[in-house]
Amino acid sequence: MVGPVLKACKKCSRITEDDVCPICNEPTSREWQGYVIITDHTKSEIAKRMNITENGKYALRVR
């Protein structure tokens, strides 16, 4: 069984199944590497470094 195809936004790095990011309405890409899950962006040092302002899954690198 094949799962959903995950894509990452080219602008904000949010991981989604959509062709367009639901957060910033930019195109997504299938070419991404690694991911981080942010559960509390207000306390996360990683979220601050990546300029993440919402909780969720984010790719570490998007092409």
PDB file of N, H, CA, C and O in Angstrom:
ATOM      1  N   MET A   1       0.837  -1.174   0.000  1.00  0.00           N
ATOM      2  CA  MET A   1       0.000   0.000   0.000  1.00  0.00           C
ATOM      3  C   MET A   1       0.888   1.244   0.000  1.00  0.00           C
ATOM      4  O   MET A   1       1.856   1.317   0.757  1.00  0.00           O
ATOM      5  N   VAL A   2       0.570   2.192  -0.822  1.00  0.00           N
ATOM      6  H   VAL A   2      -0.216   2.132  -1.437  1.00  0.00           H
ATOM      7  CA  VAL A   2       1.330   3.421  -0.953  1.00  0.00           C
ATOM      8  C   VAL A   2       0.662   4.518  -0.140  1.00  0.00           C
ATOM      9  O   VAL A   2      -0.554   4.702  -0.201  1.00  0.00           O
ATOM     10  N   GLY A   3       1.473   5.245   0.623  1.00  0.00           N
ATOM     11  H   GLY A   3       2.461   5.096   0.673  1.00  0.00           H
ATOM     12  CA  GLY A   3       0.964   6.341   1.440  1.00  0.00           C
ATOM     13  C   GLY A   3       0.858   7.622   0.635  1.00  0.00           C
ATOM     14  O   GLY A   3       1.151   7.628  -0.561  1.00  0.00           O
ATOM     15  N   PRO A   4       0.449   8.688   1.263  1.00  0.00           N
ATOM     16  CA  PRO A   4       0.325   9.977   0.574  1.00  0.00           C
ATOM     17  C   PRO A   4       1.698  10.528   0.188  1.00  0.00           C
ATOM     18  O   PRO A   4       2.697  10.244   0.849  1.00  0.00           O
ATOM     19  N   VAL A   5       1.737  11.305  -0.870  1.00  0.00           N
ATOM     20  H   VAL A   5       0.925  11.535  -1.407  1.00  0.00           H
ATOM     21  CA  VAL A   5       2.973  11.953  -1.297  1.00  0.00           C
ATOM     22  C   VAL A   5       3.100  13.265  -0.530  1.00  0.00           C
ATOM     23  O   VAL A   5       2.272  14.166  -0.665  1.00  0.00           O
ATOM     24  N   LEU A   6       4.138  13.351   0.266  1.00  0.00           N
ATOM     25  H   LEU A   6       4.811  12.619   0.376  1.00  0.00           H
ATOM     26  CA  LEU A   6       4.349  14.561   1.060  1.00  0.00           C
ATOM     27  C   LEU A   6       5.226  15.534   0.281  1.00  0.00           C
ATOM     28  O   LEU A   6       6.194  15.140  -0.370  1.00  0.00           O
ATOM     29  N   LYS A   7       4.868  16.804   0.362  1.00  0.00           N
ATOM     30  H   LYS A   7       4.082  17.124   0.890  1.00  0.00           H
ATOM     31  CA  LYS A   7       5.591  17.864  -0.326  1.00  0.00           C
ATOM     32  C   LYS A   7       5.891  18.955   0.688  1.00  0.00           C
ATOM     33  O   LYS A   7       5.233  19.052   1.724  1.00  0.00           O
ATOM     34  N   ALA A   8       6.889  19.775   0.384  1.00  0.00           N
ATOM     35  H   ALA A   8       7.423  19.696  -0.458  1.00  0.00           H
ATOM     36  CA  ALA A   8       7.257  20.867   1.281  1.00  0.00           C
ATOM     37  C   ALA A   8       7.147  22.194   0.547  1.00  0.00           C
ATOM     38  O   ALA A   8       7.483  22.298  -0.633  1.00  0.00           O
ATOM     39  N   CYS A   9       6.679  23.192   1.252  1.00  0.00           N
ATOM     40  H   CYS A   9       6.406  23.108   2.211  1.00  0.00           H
ATOM     41  CA  CYS A   9       6.545  24.532   0.691  1.00  0.00           C
ATOM     42  C   CYS A   9       7.922  25.115   0.403  1.00  0.00           C
ATOM     43  O   CYS A   9       8.836  24.998   1.219  1.00  0.00           O
ATOM     44  N   LYS A  10       8.065  25.736  -0.750  1.00  0.00           N
ATOM     45  H   LYS A  10       7.322  25.831  -1.413  1.00  0.00           H
ATOM     46  CA  LYS A  10       9.343  26.327  -1.131  1.00  0.00           C
ATOM     47  C   LYS A  10       9.647  27.603  -0.344  1.00  0.00           C
ATOM     48  O   LYS A  10      10.802  28.021  -0.271  1.00  0.00           O
ATOM     49  N   LYS A  11       8.629  28.221   0.241  1.00  0.00           N
ATOM     50  H   LYS A  11       7.691  27.882   0.181  1.00  0.00           H
ATOM     51  CA  LYS A  11       8.836  29.467   0.981  1.00  0.00           C
ATOM     52  C   LYS A  11       8.982  29.227   2.484  1.00  0.00           C
ATOM     53  O   LYS A  11       9.964  29.661   3.087  1.00  0.00           O
ATOM     54  N   CYS A  12       8.002  28.531   3.099  1.00  0.00           N
ATOM     55  H   CYS A  12       7.205  28.179   2.609  1.00  0.00           H
ATOM     56  CA  CYS A  12       8.010  28.385   4.558  1.00  0.00           C
ATOM     57  C   CYS A  12       8.434  26.994   5.040  1.00  0.00           C
ATOM     58  O   CYS A  12       8.577  26.786   6.244  1.00  0.00           O
ATOM     59  N   SER A  13       8.639  26.035   4.122  1.00  0.00           N
ATOM     60  H   SER A  13       8.522  26.205   3.143  1.00  0.00           H
ATOM     61  CA  SER A  13       9.093  24.670   4.419  1.00  0.00           C
ATOM     62  C   SER A  13       8.049  23.791   5.098  1.00  0.00           C
ATOM     63  O   SER A  13       8.382  22.691   5.539  1.00  0.00           O
ATOM     64  N   ARG A  14       6.820  24.229   5.197  1.00  0.00           N
ATOM     65  H   ARG A  14       6.549  25.123   4.839  1.00  0.00           H
ATOM     66  CA  ARG A  14       5.746  23.432   5.811  1.00  0.00           C
ATOM     67  C   ARG A  14       5.496  22.183   4.979  1.00  0.00           C
ATOM     68  O   ARG A  14       5.429  22.276   3.754  1.00  0.00           O
ATOM     69  N   ILE A  15       5.358  21.031   5.598  1.00  0.00           N
ATOM     70  H   ILE A  15       5.413  20.956   6.593  1.00  0.00           H
ATOM     71  CA  ILE A  15       5.099  19.778   4.898  1.00  0.00           C
ATOM     72  C   ILE A  15       3.598  19.567   4.784  1.00  0.00           C
ATOM     73  O   ILE A  15       2.855  19.694   5.758  1.00  0.00           O
ATOM     74  N   THR A  16       3.166  19.237   3.554  1.00  0.00           N
ATOM     75  H   THR A  16       3.769  19.134   2.763  1.00  0.00           H
ATOM     76  CA  THR A  16       1.756  19.057   3.258  1.00  0.00           C
ATOM     77  C   THR A  16       1.595  18.065   2.113  1.00  0.00           C
ATOM     78  O   THR A  16       2.578  17.704   1.468  1.00  0.00           O
ATOM     79  N   GLU A  17       0.381  17.626   1.856  1.00  0.00           N
ATOM     80  H   GLU A  17      -0.418  17.919   2.381  1.00  0.00           H
ATOM     81  CA  GLU A  17       0.080  16.772   0.708  1.00  0.00           C
ATOM     82  C   GLU A  17      -0.378  17.598  -0.488  1.00  0.00           C
ATOM     83  O   GLU A  17      -0.499  17.069  -1.593  1.00  0.00           O
ATOM     84  N   ASP A  18      -0.633  18.878  -0.283  1.00  0.00           N
ATOM     85  H   ASP A  18      -0.535  19.307   0.615  1.00  0.00           H
ATOM     86  CA  ASP A  18      -1.187  19.752  -1.315  1.00  0.00           C
ATOM     87  C   ASP A  18      -0.113  20.257  -2.273  1.00  0.00           C
ATOM     88  O   ASP A  18       1.075  20.252  -1.952  1.00  0.00           O
ATOM     89  N   ASP A  19      -0.554  20.699  -3.465  1.00  0.00           N
ATOM     90  H   ASP A  19      -1.520  20.703  -3.726  1.00  0.00           H
ATOM     91  CA  ASP A  19       0.346  21.290  -4.455  1.00  0.00           C
ATOM     92  C   ASP A  19       0.658  22.747  -4.132  1.00  0.00           C
ATOM     93  O   ASP A  19       1.630  23.310  -4.638  1.00  0.00           O
ATOM     94  N   VAL A  20      -0.172  23.351  -3.287  1.00  0.00           N
ATOM     95  H   VAL A  20      -0.961  22.893  -2.877  1.00  0.00           H
ATOM     96  CA  VAL A  20       0.018  24.734  -2.854  1.00  0.00           C
ATOM     97  C   VAL A  20      -0.044  24.750  -1.325  1.00  0.00           C
ATOM     98  O   VAL A  20      -0.908  24.111  -0.725  1.00  0.00           O
ATOM     99  N   CYS A  21       0.862  25.472  -0.714  1.00  0.00           N
ATOM    100  H   CYS A  21       1.563  25.992  -1.202  1.00  0.00           H
ATOM    101  CA  CYS A  21       0.924  25.537   0.746  1.00  0.00           C
ATOM    102  C   CYS A  21      -0.343  26.171   1.318  1.00  0.00           C
ATOM    103  O   CYS A  21      -0.757  27.237   0.861  1.00  0.00           O
ATOM    104  N   PRO A  22      -0.967  25.530   2.313  1.00  0.00           N
ATOM    105  CA  PRO A  22      -2.182  26.105   2.914  1.00  0.00           C
ATOM    106  C   PRO A  22      -1.886  27.322   3.790  1.00  0.00           C
ATOM    107  O   PRO A  22      -2.806  28.067   4.130  1.00  0.00           O
ATOM    108  N   ILE A  23      -0.636  27.539   4.159  1.00  0.00           N
ATOM    109  H   ILE A  23       0.111  26.934   3.883  1.00  0.00           H
ATOM    110  CA  ILE A  23      -0.270  28.653   5.028  1.00  0.00           C
ATOM    111  C   ILE A  23       0.061  29.910   4.225  1.00  0.00           C
ATOM    112  O   ILE A  23      -0.464  30.987   4.508  1.00  0.00           O
ATOM    113  N   CYS A  24       0.939  29.771   3.213  1.00  0.00           N
ATOM    114  H   CYS A  24       1.366  28.896   2.983  1.00  0.00           H
ATOM    115  CA  CYS A  24       1.406  30.972   2.504  1.00  0.00           C
ATOM    116  C   CYS A  24       1.050  30.983   1.010  1.00  0.00           C
ATOM    117  O   CYS A  24       1.455  31.896   0.290  1.00  0.00           O
ATOM    118  N   ASN A  25       0.306  29.989   0.541  1.00  0.00           N
ATOM    119  H   ASN A  25      -0.023  29.247   1.125  1.00  0.00           H
ATOM    120  CA  ASN A  25      -0.169  29.910  -0.852  1.00  0.00           C
ATOM    121  C   ASN A  25       0.950  29.909  -1.890  1.00  0.00           C
ATOM    122  O   ASN A  25       0.766  30.404  -3.002  1.00  0.00           O
ATOM    123  N   GLU A  26       2.098  29.361  -1.535  1.00  0.00           N
ATOM    124  H   GLU A  26       2.247  28.960  -0.631  1.00  0.00           H
ATOM    125  CA  GLU A  26       3.220  29.217  -2.461  1.00  0.00           C
ATOM    126  C   GLU A  26       3.268  27.770  -2.956  1.00  0.00           C
ATOM    127  O   GLU A  26       2.713  26.885  -2.304  1.00  0.00           O
ATOM    128  N   PRO A  27       3.925  27.508  -4.106  1.00  0.00           N
ATOM    129  CA  PRO A  27       4.012  26.133  -4.621  1.00  0.00           C
ATOM    130  C   PRO A  27       4.844  25.235  -3.705  1.00  0.00           C
ATOM    131  O   PRO A  27       5.738  25.705  -3.000  1.00  0.00           O
ATOM    132  N   THR A  28       4.537  23.941  -3.728  1.00  0.00           N
ATOM    133  H   THR A  28       3.812  23.560  -4.301  1.00  0.00           H
ATOM    134  CA  THR A  28       5.280  22.963  -2.941  1.00  0.00           C
ATOM    135  C   THR A  28       6.160  22.120  -3.854  1.00  0.00           C
ATOM    136  O   THR A  28       5.990  22.115  -5.073  1.00  0.00           O
ATOM    137  N   SER A  29       7.097  21.412  -3.247  1.00  0.00           N
ATOM    138  H   SER A  29       7.236  21.417  -2.257  1.00  0.00           H
ATOM    139  CA  SER A  29       8.050  20.602  -3.989  1.00  0.00           C
ATOM    140  C   SER A  29       8.122  19.210  -3.388  1.00  0.00           C
ATOM    141  O   SER A  29       7.991  19.041  -2.176  1.00  0.00           O
ATOM    142  N   ARG A  30       8.334  18.205  -4.247  1.00  0.00           N
ATOM    143  H   ARG A  30       8.440  18.343  -5.231  1.00  0.00           H
ATOM    144  CA  ARG A  30       8.542  16.840  -3.762  1.00  0.00           C
ATOM    145  C   ARG A  30       9.983  16.626  -3.320  1.00  0.00           C
ATOM    146  O   ARG A  30      10.291  15.631  -2.664  1.00  0.00           O
ATOM    147  N   GLU A  31      10.856  17.544  -3.672  1.00  0.00           N
ATOM    148  H   GLU A  31      10.605  18.352  -4.204  1.00  0.00           H
ATOM    149  CA  GLU A  31      12.275  17.409  -3.363  1.00  0.00           C
ATOM    150  C   GLU A  31      12.626  18.149  -2.078  1.00  0.00           C
ATOM    151  O   GLU A  31      12.915  19.345  -2.089  1.00  0.00           O
ATOM    152  N   TRP A  32      12.596  17.413  -0.974  1.00  0.00           N
ATOM    153  H   TRP A  32      12.362  16.441  -0.965  1.00  0.00           H
ATOM    154  CA  TRP A  32      12.940  17.968   0.323  1.00  0.00           C
ATOM    155  C   TRP A  32      13.633  16.896   1.142  1.00  0.00           C
ATOM    156  O   TRP A  32      13.506  15.703   0.865  1.00  0.00           O
ATOM    157  N   GLN A  33      14.372  17.335   2.158  1.00  0.00           N
ATOM    158  H   GLN A  33      14.475  18.304   2.384  1.00  0.00           H
ATOM    159  CA  GLN A  33      15.124  16.397   2.987  1.00  0.00           C
ATOM    160  C   GLN A  33      14.932  16.726   4.456  1.00  0.00           C
ATOM    161  O   GLN A  33      14.883  17.894   4.844  1.00  0.00           O
ATOM    162  N   GLY A  34      14.826  15.687   5.265  1.00  0.00           N
ATOM    163  H   GLY A  34      14.866  14.739   4.951  1.00  0.00           H
ATOM    164  CA  GLY A  34      14.716  15.824   6.702  1.00  0.00           C
ATOM    165  C   GLY A  34      13.499  16.610   7.136  1.00  0.00           C
ATOM    166  O   GLY A  34      12.966  17.416   6.373  1.00  0.00           O
ATOM    167  N   TYR A  35      13.063  16.379   8.347  1.00  0.00           N
ATOM    168  H   TYR A  35      13.496  15.724   8.967  1.00  0.00           H
ATOM    169  CA  TYR A  35      11.963  17.199   8.855  1.00  0.00           C
ATOM    170  C   TYR A  35      12.029  17.320  10.364  1.00  0.00           C
ATOM    171  O   TYR A  35      12.652  16.513  11.054  1.00  0.00           O
ATOM    172  N   VAL A  36      11.375  18.341  10.844  1.00  0.00           N
ATOM    173  H   VAL A  36      10.869  18.997  10.283  1.00  0.00           H
ATOM    174  CA  VAL A  36      11.288  18.602  12.271  1.00  0.00           C
ATOM    175  C   VAL A  36       9.818  18.855  12.592  1.00  0.00           C
ATOM    176  O   VAL A  36       9.093  19.456  11.799  1.00  0.00           O
ATOM    177  N   ILE A  37       9.392  18.395  13.748  1.00  0.00           N
ATOM    178  H   ILE A  37       9.981  17.907  14.393  1.00  0.00           H
ATOM    179  CA  ILE A  37       8.023  18.639  14.195  1.00  0.00           C
ATOM    180  C   ILE A  37       8.079  19.658  15.329  1.00  0.00           C
ATOM    181  O   ILE A  37       8.710  19.424  16.360  1.00  0.00           O
ATOM    182  N   ILE A  38       7.422  20.774  15.126  1.00  0.00           N
ATOM    183  H   ILE A  38       6.910  20.965  14.288  1.00  0.00           H
ATOM    184  CA  ILE A  38       7.387  21.840  16.126  1.00  0.00           C
ATOM    185  C   ILE A  38       6.071  21.728  16.887  1.00  0.00           C
ATOM    186  O   ILE A  38       4.995  21.811  16.294  1.00  0.00           O
ATOM    187  N   THR A  39       6.159  21.539  18.197  1.00  0.00           N
ATOM    188  H   THR A  39       7.033  21.471  18.678  1.00  0.00           H
ATOM    189  CA  THR A  39       4.945  21.414  19.012  1.00  0.00           C
ATOM    190  C   THR A  39       4.629  22.687  19.798  1.00  0.00           C
ATOM    191  O   THR A  39       3.480  22.921  20.171  1.00  0.00           O
ATOM    192  N   ASP A  40       5.651  23.506  20.046  1.00  0.00           N
ATOM    193  H   ASP A  40       6.585  23.316  19.743  1.00  0.00           H
ATOM    194  CA  ASP A  40       5.443  24.787  20.732  1.00  0.00           C
ATOM    195  C   ASP A  40       6.436  25.797  20.167  1.00  0.00           C
ATOM    196  O   ASP A  40       7.554  25.929  20.666  1.00  0.00           O
ATOM    197  N   HIS A  41       6.017  26.505  19.124  1.00  0.00           N
ATOM    198  H   HIS A  41       5.109  26.397  18.719  1.00  0.00           H
ATOM    199  CA  HIS A  41       6.929  27.406  18.422  1.00  0.00           C
ATOM    200  C   HIS A  41       7.391  28.581  19.287  1.00  0.00           C
ATOM    201  O   HIS A  41       8.416  29.196  18.993  1.00  0.00           O
ATOM    202  N   THR A  42       6.656  28.893  20.336  1.00  0.00           N
ATOM    203  H   THR A  42       5.823  28.393  20.575  1.00  0.00           H
ATOM    204  CA  THR A  42       7.043  30.027  21.183  1.00  0.00           C
ATOM    205  C   THR A  42       8.257  29.710  22.055  1.00  0.00           C
ATOM    206  O   THR A  42       8.992  30.616  22.445  1.00  0.00           O
ATOM    207  N   LYS A  43       8.470  28.428  22.364  1.00  0.00           N
ATOM    208  H   LYS A  43       7.873  27.692  22.047  1.00  0.00           H
ATOM    209  CA  LYS A  43       9.582  28.029  23.225  1.00  0.00           C
ATOM    210  C   LYS A  43      10.705  27.317  22.470  1.00  0.00           C
ATOM    211  O   LYS A  43      11.746  27.016  23.055  1.00  0.00           O
ATOM    212  N   SER A  44      10.510  27.047  21.196  1.00  0.00           N
ATOM    213  H   SER A  44       9.664  27.291  20.721  1.00  0.00           H
ATOM    214  CA  SER A  44      11.468  26.265  20.419  1.00  0.00           C
ATOM    215  C   SER A  44      12.581  27.131  19.835  1.00  0.00           C
ATOM    216  O   SER A  44      12.321  28.097  19.118  1.00  0.00           O
ATOM    217  N   GLU A  45      13.824  26.770  20.153  1.00  0.00           N
ATOM    218  H   GLU A  45      14.035  25.985  20.736  1.00  0.00           H
ATOM    219  CA  GLU A  45      14.982  27.468  19.599  1.00  0.00           C
ATOM    220  C   GLU A  45      15.101  27.182  18.100  1.00  0.00           C
ATOM    221  O   GLU A  45      15.486  28.062  17.329  1.00  0.00           O
ATOM    222  N   ILE A  46      14.775  25.962  17.691  1.00  0.00           N
ATOM    223  H   ILE A  46      14.463  25.248  18.317  1.00  0.00           H
ATOM    224  CA  ILE A  46      14.812  25.603  16.269  1.00  0.00           C
ATOM    225  C   ILE A  46      13.793  26.418  15.487  1.00  0.00           C
ATOM    226  O   ILE A  46      14.095  26.899  14.394  1.00  0.00           O
ATOM    227  N   ALA A  47      12.598  26.580  16.027  1.00  0.00           N
ATOM    228  H   ALA A  47      12.353  26.190  16.915  1.00  0.00           H
ATOM    229  CA  ALA A  47      11.563  27.375  15.362  1.00  0.00           C
ATOM    230  C   ALA A  47      12.023  28.827  15.197  1.00  0.00           C
ATOM    231  O   ALA A  47      11.764  29.449  14.167  1.00  0.00           O
ATOM    232  N   LYS A  48      12.685  29.346  16.181  1.00  0.00           N
ATOM    233  H   LYS A  48      12.895  28.840  17.018  1.00  0.00           H
ATOM    234  CA  LYS A  48      13.192  30.721  16.083  1.00  0.00           C
ATOM    235  C   LYS A  48      14.234  30.843  14.981  1.00  0.00           C
ATOM    236  O   LYS A  48      14.210  31.798  14.205  1.00  0.00           O
ATOM    237  N   ARG A  49      15.150  29.880  14.909  1.00  0.00           N
ATOM    238  H   ARG A  49      15.169  29.104  15.539  1.00  0.00           H
ATOM    239  CA  ARG A  49      16.204  29.906  13.882  1.00  0.00           C
ATOM    240  C   ARG A  49      15.647  29.724  12.473  1.00  0.00           C
ATOM    241  O   ARG A  49      16.188  30.269  11.511  1.00  0.00           O
ATOM    242  N   MET A  50      14.556  28.951  12.355  1.00  0.00           N
ATOM    243  H   MET A  50      14.116  28.508  13.136  1.00  0.00           H
ATOM    244  CA  MET A  50      13.951  28.705  11.043  1.00  0.00           C
ATOM    245  C   MET A  50      12.839  29.704  10.713  1.00  0.00           C
ATOM    246  O   MET A  50      12.209  29.598   9.660  1.00  0.00           O
ATOM    247  N   ASN A  51      12.593  30.669  11.598  1.00  0.00           N
ATOM    248  H   ASN A  51      13.105  30.754  12.453  1.00  0.00           H
ATOM    249  CA  ASN A  51      11.520  31.669  11.434  1.00  0.00           C
ATOM    250  C   ASN A  51      10.144  31.019  11.305  1.00  0.00           C
ATOM    251  O   ASN A  51       9.339  31.430  10.469  1.00  0.00           O
ATOM    252  N   ILE A  52       9.875  30.018  12.120  1.00  0.00           N
ATOM    253  H   ILE A  52      10.529  29.684  12.799  1.00  0.00           H
ATOM    254  CA  ILE A  52       8.594  29.310  12.123  1.00  0.00           C
ATOM    255  C   ILE A  52       7.683  29.951  13.151  1.00  0.00           C
ATOM    256  O   ILE A  52       8.070  30.133  14.305  1.00  0.00           O
ATOM    257  N   THR A  53       6.459  30.296  12.728  1.00  0.00           N
ATOM    258  H   THR A  53       6.144  30.147  11.791  1.00  0.00           H
ATOM    259  CA  THR A  53       5.523  30.962  13.624  1.00  0.00           C
ATOM    260  C   THR A  53       4.261  30.151  13.899  1.00  0.00           C
ATOM    261  O   THR A  53       3.335  30.639  14.547  1.00  0.00           O
ATOM    262  N   GLU A  54       4.222  28.898  13.401  1.00  0.00           N
ATOM    263  H   GLU A  54       4.974  28.502  12.874  1.00  0.00           H
ATOM    264  CA  GLU A  54       3.086  28.012  13.666  1.00  0.00           C
ATOM    265  C   GLU A  54       3.600  26.606  13.940  1.00  0.00           C
ATOM    266  O   GLU A  54       4.631  26.207  13.400  1.00  0.00           O
ATOM    267  N   ASN A  55       2.895  25.857  14.769  1.00  0.00           N
ATOM    268  H   ASN A  55       2.057  26.182  15.208  1.00  0.00           H
ATOM    269  CA  ASN A  55       3.261  24.476  15.047  1.00  0.00           C
ATOM    270  C   ASN A  55       2.965  23.603  13.837  1.00  0.00           C
ATOM    271  O   ASN A  55       2.057  23.901  13.061  1.00  0.00           O
ATOM    272  N   GLY A  56       3.731  22.521  13.671  1.00  0.00           N
ATOM    273  H   GLY A  56       4.469  22.279  14.301  1.00  0.00           H
ATOM    274  CA  GLY A  56       3.507  21.592  12.567  1.00  0.00           C
ATOM    275  C   GLY A  56       4.787  20.922  12.125  1.00  0.00           C
ATOM    276  O   GLY A  56       5.811  21.016  12.802  1.00  0.00           O
ATOM    277  N   LYS A  57       4.731  20.226  10.958  1.00  0.00           N
ATOM    278  H   LYS A  57       3.899  20.150  10.409  1.00  0.00           H
ATOM    279  CA  LYS A  57       5.890  19.550  10.381  1.00  0.00           C
ATOM    280  C   LYS A  57       6.546  20.458   9.355  1.00  0.00           C
ATOM    281  O   LYS A  57       5.870  21.065   8.524  1.00  0.00           O
ATOM    282  N   TYR A  58       7.882  20.548   9.419  1.00  0.00           N
ATOM    283  H   TYR A  58       8.432  20.055  10.094  1.00  0.00           H
ATOM    284  CA  TYR A  58       8.631  21.403   8.506  1.00  0.00           C
ATOM    285  C   TYR A  58       9.840  20.660   7.964  1.00  0.00           C
ATOM    286  O   TYR A  58      10.498  19.915   8.690  1.00  0.00           O
ATOM    287  N   ALA A  59      10.130  20.865   6.687  1.00  0.00           N
ATOM    288  H   ALA A  59       9.596  21.470   6.097  1.00  0.00           H
ATOM    289  CA  ALA A  59      11.316  20.272   6.065  1.00  0.00           C
ATOM    290  C   ALA A  59      12.538  21.074   6.445  1.00  0.00           C
ATOM    291  O   ALA A  59      12.463  22.287   6.640  1.00  0.00           O
ATOM    292  N   LEU A  60      13.679  20.383   6.552  1.00  0.00           N
ATOM    293  H   LEU A  60      13.740  19.397   6.394  1.00  0.00           H
ATOM    294  CA  LEU A  60      14.922  21.068   6.862  1.00  0.00           C
ATOM    295  C   LEU A  60      15.557  21.670   5.608  1.00  0.00           C
ATOM    296  O   LEU A  60      16.223  22.702   5.684  1.00  0.00           O
ATOM    297  N   ARG A  61      15.351  21.026   4.452  1.00  0.00           N
ATOM    298  H   ARG A  61      14.809  20.188   4.390  1.00  0.00           H
ATOM    299  CA  ARG A  61      15.887  21.538   3.187  1.00  0.00           C
ATOM    300  C   ARG A  61      14.869  21.284   2.075  1.00  0.00           C
ATOM    301  O   ARG A  61      14.361  20.171   1.936  1.00  0.00           O
ATOM    302  N   VAL A  62      14.579  22.300   1.301  1.00  0.00           N
ATOM    303  H   VAL A  62      14.991  23.204   1.414  1.00  0.00           H
ATOM    304  CA  VAL A  62      13.627  22.204   0.183  1.00  0.00           C
ATOM    305  C   VAL A  62      14.318  22.681  -1.090  1.00  0.00           C
ATOM    306  O   VAL A  62      14.983  23.717  -1.093  1.00  0.00           O
ATOM    307  N   ARG A  63      14.158  21.926  -2.163  1.00  0.00           N
ATOM    308  H   ARG A  63      13.618  21.084  -2.161  1.00  0.00           H
ATOM    309  CA  ARG A  63      14.723  22.338  -3.453  1.00  0.00           C
ATOM    310  C   ARG A  63      13.626  22.771  -4.369  1.00  0.00           C
ATOM    311  O   ARG A  63      13.889  23.157  -5.508  1.00  0.00           O
TER     312      ARG A  63
END
